[in-house]
Amino acid sequence: MKDSHMEELIGKLYEMVEDAPSILSRNYREKLLDLLDEIKEEIPAELQMAKEIVNKRDAILASTEKEAQKTRAAAEEYATQLVSTNEITIEARRRAAETIERAEQNAKELRRTAAVYCDERMRTAEAELSKIQGKANQTLAQLEEQVEAALAKLSKESDNALSQISAELTAAREQFNRVAAEIK
């Protein structure tokens, strides 16, 4: 209610009490009018207090509404970030899974390729080793033949040399014995 309307109502009540028939005693009428005067005096202060309360309530409601809007906006932003973060996380996990899968496939292919390469190198090395072993055996056989031939030749030459030395010793002994006999 507005101040003027309230004052108007109090004014009408005041007039009604003054114009009331004489059924009301004068003393009673005076008391009613005094009460209306007190009400009239108190109403502006009470109305002012009520207005302040209403204004404070409106301010509190407005502040609460602003806070609620801020909270709602923050919650919506947080939810958006969570959704965005969740989408980013999902995408990152998907990409990580793809990367791991590719890495595993690459590793598998590298292992297969390395195994094939190692097998080929091993076969090549075994073939080369076999050739080298064959050549070594052949060379060893030739060396054995040469050593046997050399030993045979050396044995023959040493036999000839020993025979010659023996013959020369015999000749030298005979000559020594002759010279010794002549000296005697």
C-alpha atoms as a printed R data frame, in Angstrom:
    type eleno elety resid chain resno       x       y       z
1   ATOM     1    CA   MET     A     1   0.000   0.000   0.000
2   ATOM     2    CA   LYS     A     2   1.068   3.535  -0.692
3   ATOM     3    CA   ASP     A     3   1.432   6.215   2.001
4   ATOM     4    CA   SER     A     4  -1.330   8.423   0.625
5   ATOM     5    CA   HIS     A     5  -3.786   5.562   0.372
6   ATOM     6    CA   MET     A     6  -3.053   4.536   3.965
7   ATOM     7    CA   GLU     A     7  -3.459   8.096   5.143
8   ATOM     8    CA   GLU     A     8  -6.696   8.370   3.213
9   ATOM     9    CA   LEU     A     9  -8.060   5.235   4.896
10  ATOM    10    CA   ILE     A    10  -7.051   6.534   8.322
11  ATOM    11    CA   GLY     A    11  -8.713   9.861   7.461
12  ATOM    12    CA   LYS     A    12 -11.963   8.101   6.545
13  ATOM    13    CA   LEU     A    13 -11.828   6.061   9.769
14  ATOM    14    CA   TYR     A    14 -11.229   9.285  11.697
15  ATOM    15    CA   GLU     A    15 -14.269  10.908  10.066
16  ATOM    16    CA   MET     A    16 -16.410   7.863  10.755
17  ATOM    17    CA   VAL     A    17 -15.516   7.952  14.440
18  ATOM    18    CA   GLU     A    18 -16.258  11.696  14.616
19  ATOM    19    CA   ASP     A    19 -19.524  11.348  12.717
20  ATOM    20    CA   ALA     A    20 -20.563   8.187  14.537
21  ATOM    21    CA   PRO     A    21 -23.917   8.370  16.239
22  ATOM    22    CA   SER     A    22 -24.010   8.991  19.898
23  ATOM    23    CA   ILE     A    23 -24.009   5.321  20.716
24  ATOM    24    CA   LEU     A    24 -20.352   5.759  21.374
25  ATOM    25    CA   SER     A    25 -19.545   7.534  24.559
26  ATOM    26    CA   ARG     A    26 -17.599  10.716  24.328
27  ATOM    27    CA   ASN     A    27 -14.783   9.254  26.341
28  ATOM    28    CA   TYR     A    28 -14.691   6.178  24.066
29  ATOM    29    CA   ARG     A    29 -14.810   8.369  20.999
30  ATOM    30    CA   GLU     A    30 -11.885  10.439  22.312
31  ATOM    31    CA   LYS     A    31  -9.886   7.286  22.940
32  ATOM    32    CA   LEU     A    32 -10.582   6.033  19.417
33  ATOM    33    CA   LEU     A    33  -9.539   9.360  17.933
34  ATOM    34    CA   ASP     A    34  -6.370   9.412  20.068
35  ATOM    35    CA   LEU     A    35  -5.593   5.903  18.856
36  ATOM    36    CA   LEU     A    36  -6.132   6.949  15.249
37  ATOM    37    CA   ASP     A    37  -3.828   9.951  15.825
38  ATOM    38    CA   GLU     A    38  -1.129   7.619  17.191
39  ATOM    39    CA   ILE     A    39  -1.620   5.267  14.259
40  ATOM    40    CA   LYS     A    40  -1.399   8.221  11.878
41  ATOM    41    CA   GLU     A    41   1.876   9.290  13.498
42  ATOM    42    CA   GLU     A    42   3.313   5.780  13.640
43  ATOM    43    CA   ILE     A    43   2.361   4.751  10.127
44  ATOM    44    CA   PRO     A    44   4.951   6.865   8.289
45  ATOM    45    CA   ALA     A    45   7.763   5.455  10.435
46  ATOM    46    CA   GLU     A    46   6.399   1.916  10.110
47  ATOM    47    CA   LEU     A    47   5.847   2.389   6.400
48  ATOM    48    CA   GLN     A    48   9.340   3.746   6.038
49  ATOM    49    CA   MET     A    49  10.717   0.728   7.917
50  ATOM    50    CA   ALA     A    50   8.572  -1.594   5.803
51  ATOM    51    CA   LYS     A    51   9.826   0.143   2.645
52  ATOM    52    CA   GLU     A    52  13.410  -0.276   3.828
53  ATOM    53    CA   ILE     A    53  12.742  -3.926   4.585
54  ATOM    54    CA   VAL     A    54  11.153  -4.377   1.158
55  ATOM    55    CA   ASN     A    55  14.054  -2.515  -0.478
56  ATOM    56    CA   LYS     A    56  16.575  -4.614   1.444
57  ATOM    57    CA   ARG     A    57  14.640  -7.742   0.523
58  ATOM    58    CA   ASP     A    58  14.609  -6.644  -3.125
59  ATOM    59    CA   ALA     A    59  18.337  -5.872  -2.955
60  ATOM    60    CA   ILE     A    60  19.020  -9.253  -1.330
61  ATOM    61    CA   LEU     A    61  16.858 -10.993  -3.943
62  ATOM    62    CA   ALA     A    62  18.605  -9.104  -6.737
63  ATOM    63    CA   SER     A    63  22.024  -9.929  -5.252
64  ATOM    64    CA   THR     A    64  20.984 -13.544  -4.777
65  ATOM    65    CA   GLU     A    65  19.707 -13.662  -8.350
66  ATOM    66    CA   LYS     A    66  23.029 -12.204  -9.594
67  ATOM    67    CA   GLU     A    67  24.959 -14.729  -7.522
68  ATOM    68    CA   ALA     A    68  22.702 -17.503  -8.792
69  ATOM    69    CA   GLN     A    69  23.278 -16.346 -12.369
70  ATOM    70    CA   LYS     A    70  27.048 -16.175 -11.749
71  ATOM    71    CA   THR     A    71  26.977 -19.624 -10.169
72  ATOM    72    CA   ARG     A    72  24.837 -20.968 -13.011
73  ATOM    73    CA   ALA     A    73  27.163 -19.386 -15.594
74  ATOM    74    CA   ALA     A    74  30.235 -20.750 -13.780
75  ATOM    75    CA   ALA     A    75  28.611 -24.187 -13.574
76  ATOM    76    CA   GLU     A    76  27.711 -24.081 -17.281
77  ATOM    77    CA   GLU     A    77  31.244 -22.963 -18.153
78  ATOM    78    CA   TYR     A    78  32.697 -25.690 -15.946
79  ATOM    79    CA   ALA     A    79  30.378 -28.240 -17.547
80  ATOM    80    CA   THR     A    80  31.431 -27.005 -20.992
81  ATOM    81    CA   GLN     A    81  35.080 -27.297 -19.966
82  ATOM    82    CA   LEU     A    82  34.462 -30.781 -18.615
83  ATOM    83    CA   VAL     A    83  32.741 -31.773 -21.837
84  ATOM    84    CA   SER     A    84  35.531 -30.156 -23.827
85  ATOM    85    CA   THR     A    85  38.174 -31.755 -21.604
86  ATOM    86    CA   ASN     A    86  36.378 -35.067 -21.842
87  ATOM    87    CA   GLU     A    87  36.218 -34.754 -25.636
88  ATOM    88    CA   ILE     A    88  39.905 -33.800 -25.712
89  ATOM    89    CA   THR     A    89  40.717 -36.721 -23.420
90  ATOM    90    CA   ILE     A    90  38.698 -39.114 -25.557
91  ATOM    91    CA   GLU     A    91  40.390 -37.817 -28.715
92  ATOM    92    CA   ALA     A    92  43.827 -38.006 -27.062
93  ATOM    93    CA   ARG     A    93  43.147 -41.562 -25.916
94  ATOM    94    CA   ARG     A    94  41.937 -42.505 -29.403
95  ATOM    95    CA   ARG     A    95  45.052 -41.010 -30.982
96  ATOM    96    CA   ALA     A    96  47.269 -42.647 -28.357
97  ATOM    97    CA   ALA     A    97  45.622 -46.011 -29.067
98  ATOM    98    CA   GLU     A    98  46.163 -45.494 -32.815
99  ATOM    99    CA   THR     A    99  49.785 -44.494 -32.216
100 ATOM   100    CA   ILE     A   100  50.370 -47.518 -29.990
101 ATOM   101    CA   GLU     A   101  48.745 -49.790 -32.573
102 ATOM   102    CA   ARG     A   102  50.924 -48.324 -35.351
103 ATOM   103    CA   ALA     A   103  54.022 -48.636 -33.146
104 ATOM   104    CA   GLU     A   104  53.176 -52.257 -32.362
105 ATOM   105    CA   GLN     A   105  52.604 -52.995 -36.073
106 ATOM   106    CA   ASN     A   106  55.881 -51.234 -36.952
107 ATOM   107    CA   ALA     A   107  57.707 -53.165 -34.222
108 ATOM   108    CA   LYS     A   108  56.174 -56.439 -35.434
109 ATOM   109    CA   GLU     A   109  57.183 -55.637 -39.023
110 ATOM   110    CA   LEU     A   110  60.674 -54.602 -37.887
111 ATOM   111    CA   ARG     A   111  61.042 -57.850 -35.913
112 ATOM   112    CA   ARG     A   112  59.887 -59.852 -38.946
113 ATOM   113    CA   THR     A   113  62.196 -57.916 -41.277
114 ATOM   114    CA   ALA     A   114  65.093 -58.257 -38.813
115 ATOM   115    CA   ALA     A   115  64.462 -62.007 -38.489
116 ATOM   116    CA   VAL     A   116  64.413 -62.410 -42.305
117 ATOM   117    CA   TYR     A   117  67.555 -60.281 -42.629
118 ATOM   118    CA   CYS     A   118  69.319 -62.206 -39.857
119 ATOM   119    CA   ASP     A   119  68.322 -65.519 -41.437
120 ATOM   120    CA   GLU     A   120  69.638 -64.371 -44.829
121 ATOM   121    CA   ARG     A   121  72.856 -63.075 -43.272
122 ATOM   122    CA   MET     A   122  73.230 -66.326 -41.337
123 ATOM   123    CA   ARG     A   123  72.782 -68.422 -44.499
124 ATOM   124    CA   THR     A   124  75.236 -66.180 -46.352
125 ATOM   125    CA   ALA     A   125  77.711 -66.408 -43.471
126 ATOM   126    CA   GLU     A   126  77.325 -70.206 -43.293
127 ATOM   127    CA   ALA     A   127  77.885 -70.466 -47.054
128 ATOM   128    CA   GLU     A   128  80.971 -68.229 -46.822
129 ATOM   129    CA   LEU     A   129  82.207 -70.180 -43.816
130 ATOM   130    CA   SER     A   130  81.698 -73.423 -45.722
131 ATOM   131    CA   LYS     A   131  83.693 -72.027 -48.682
132 ATOM   132    CA   ILE     A   132  86.420 -70.778 -46.354
133 ATOM   133    CA   GLN     A   133  86.499 -74.144 -44.567
134 ATOM   134    CA   GLY     A   134  86.750 -75.925 -47.907
135 ATOM   135    CA   LYS     A   135  89.614 -73.675 -48.991
136 ATOM   136    CA   ALA     A   136  91.266 -74.069 -45.594
137 ATOM   137    CA   ASN     A   137  90.990 -77.867 -45.833
138 ATOM   138    CA   GLN     A   138  92.379 -77.753 -49.368
139 ATOM   139    CA   THR     A   139  95.211 -75.449 -48.317
140 ATOM   140    CA   LEU     A   140  95.913 -77.648 -45.283
141 ATOM   141    CA   ALA     A   141  96.024 -80.730 -47.491
142 ATOM   142    CA   GLN     A   142  98.427 -78.952 -49.877
143 ATOM   143    CA   LEU     A   143 100.561 -77.841 -46.942
144 ATOM   144    CA   GLU     A   144 100.613 -81.381 -45.557
145 ATOM   145    CA   GLU     A   145 101.706 -82.653 -48.982
146 ATOM   146    CA   GLN     A   146 104.377 -79.968 -49.228
147 ATOM   147    CA   VAL     A   147 105.547 -80.675 -45.674
148 ATOM   148    CA   GLU     A   148 105.678 -84.422 -46.402
149 ATOM   149    CA   ALA     A   149 107.525 -83.754 -49.641
150 ATOM   150    CA   ALA     A   150 109.878 -81.371 -47.857
151 ATOM   151    CA   LEU     A   151 110.414 -83.871 -45.025
152 ATOM   152    CA   ALA     A   152 111.028 -86.651 -47.527
153 ATOM   153    CA   LYS     A   153 113.451 -84.456 -49.437
154 ATOM   154    CA   LEU     A   154 115.050 -83.320 -46.188
155 ATOM   155    CA   SER     A   155 115.263 -86.899 -44.995
156 ATOM   156    CA   LYS     A   156 116.821 -87.949 -48.288
157 ATOM   157    CA   GLU     A   157 119.203 -85.003 -48.283
158 ATOM   158    CA   SER     A   158 120.076 -85.576 -44.633
159 ATOM   159    CA   ASP     A   159 120.636 -89.276 -45.397
160 ATOM   160    CA   ASN     A   160 122.891 -88.280 -48.336
161 ATOM   161    CA   ALA     A   161 124.585 -85.688 -46.170
162 ATOM   162    CA   LEU     A   162 125.068 -88.196 -43.351
163 ATOM   163    CA   SER     A   163 126.413 -90.757 -45.844
164 ATOM   164    CA   GLN     A   164 128.769 -88.153 -47.234
165 ATOM   165    CA   ILE     A   165 129.785 -87.023 -43.761
166 ATOM   166    CA   SER     A   166 130.234 -90.643 -42.724
167 ATOM   167    CA   ALA     A   167 132.291 -91.296 -45.848
168 ATOM   168    CA   GLU     A   168 134.341 -88.160 -45.271
169 ATOM   169    CA   LEU     A   169 134.801 -89.104 -41.607
170 ATOM   170    CA   THR     A   170 135.903 -92.533 -42.628
171 ATOM   171    CA   ALA     A   171 138.274 -90.986 -45.138
172 ATOM   172    CA   ALA     A   172 139.501 -88.500 -42.567
173 ATOM   173    CA   ARG     A   173 140.000 -91.286 -39.987
174 ATOM   174    CA   GLU     A   174 141.952 -93.291 -42.476
175 ATOM   175    CA   GLN     A   175 144.064 -90.323 -43.353
176 ATOM   176    CA   PHE     A   176 144.530 -89.564 -39.639
177 ATOM   177    CA   ASN     A   177 145.531 -93.120 -39.010
178 ATOM   178    CA   ARG     A   178 148.007 -92.956 -41.893
179 ATOM   179    CA   VAL     A   179 149.443 -89.698 -40.787
180 ATOM   180    CA   ALA     A   180 149.627 -91.032 -37.237
181 ATOM   181    CA   ALA     A   181 151.381 -94.188 -38.465
182 ATOM   182    CA   GLU     A   182 153.814 -92.175 -40.411
183 ATOM   183    CA   ILE     A   183 154.597 -90.033 -37.472
184 ATOM   184    CA   LYS     A   184 155.309 -92.988 -35.371
